[in-house]
Amino acid sequence: MAFEFQINRDIKFNRDKYLLNKAEEFKPNILPRTVSSYRLVELLEDKSKFEGVGINEIDGDLNEKALNKGDSLIIDFKNHYVGKFSINIESIGSPMDAPLCIRLRFAEVAAELRYKSEDYDGWLSSSWIQEEFIHLDELPCLLELPRRYAFRFVEIKVIDTSPKWSAVFKNPQVVTETSANSESIKIPELNDPILEKIYEVSVKTLEDCMTDVFEDGPKRDRRLWLGDLRLQALANYKTFNRYELVKRCLYLFAGMTVEDGRISANVFTKPFPQPDDTFLFEYSLFFGVCLYDYLNEDYDIKLLEDLYPIAKKQMDYSIKYVSEDGLLLTDDKYPIFVDWSNEFDKTTSGQAIMIYSLKKFISLAKLAGDDYSKYQNILDKLINYSKDKLFNSDKKLFVSGENEYNIASQVWMILAGVFDNDKNKEIMKETINSLFPVKNIATPYMYHHIAEAMFVSGLEEETVSFVKGYWGKMIYLGADTFWEAFDPNNQDYSPYGSPIISSFCHAWSCTPVYLIEEYLL
Ligand code: RAM
């Protein structure tokens, strides 16, 4: 998907009061927790860490450090947190004859502190950079920052005091703002320390993305995306079991659809619920998928009654893109996402995701007692087209676009169950033989789908080493939570032009806990 901001101001959205009230009913409480354990660190060059930036604990007591113009320090809270930061500040020396001016920078990973915000030239707003310049006229004071940040490190730099006095910082703390608490989650014995660590970091990632919705990333974009929700919900069913939070998210999407039936790719919840005028083809379809997955976990007839009509309207919109002979036609204005990478053709992945979603929708229709013959007919056409026109039996792979064979197409066709298990295994083996190692795929989101397709194909041993190689590498590089984007061959890759804007605690990266629970335990 070549990125373009979608601006669709003329679109008319419904606001269904009943559905939005239901969303409100399921709003969780935020559980504040105070974190005041920290240490002081400095950055150092360390080739074994992410982007070559390591940390080193430094001696000395924060309370005893008198800072003057140009001095800085880095507070390390020793883990990733989402919440509000506060600190006491005093002056020592002569009376304060000028304001104190400080710069605060909040970072999820140490490498972020190596970037300068003024050098950022990416396409997402620089206002996401977690940096503040503050003037304080009177000391002592308790500085309580009003914004919520996602961070482990806080760098404080004194821009200026005056030669006559110095600033002293005391009692830094974070009051967390998540609605989950991973302390209650027991890590299973997996007889593999790396997998156990991956499990733990997955849970922490999910926890830090759970506020009053399942956010995609607490640093950025801080909103509810359908593609992320689908995966978070699966991980949640294996860990926190917060069913009401999934219901809230589904009701939010359902309450604010376009008049023609389309469901937004994401919604905002603050200061009040609003749908984004951005649409991704498969994210819209994932509403029905997510609803089906929910009912599979916790059968709730009311939820089905309320939301099935919404899933159906969306499906009726989506099937207009299926040609008479069963090919999914693509439209740049309603792009298929698959991954942030633009280096591969996405048409066959789109075809497979349509099949995947339509199958789950038909299961929903059956639960709802609705006539599904029209949908079955389209599904059959899509499958036949895929088998007859897209599958190359010599190569044992699906083609995409102009004679291109890529990993994403095989993976999604396997997940869609176009062929049976034996054939899936054959295709996955061929994918590994001829298309691995993975290149030009930039997100844990797509890596998740590769891993799941490998598990589904019965390649357990290979999948475990694949998961350990990818998510384990993030841990090896220093991750406390899993990242939004990670290309092991190109560590400073960011979909947005600079890692300073990337999110290092990202919803769609939390899935190893789901994969481990679903396929290994
Ligand atoms: C990013 C978001 C989100 C993802 C979309 C497509 O901007 O962070 O995780 O779903 O892209």
Residues whose N, C-alpha, C, O or C-beta is under 5 A from the ligand:
A	BS01	RAM	D216 R220 D221 W225 G227 D228
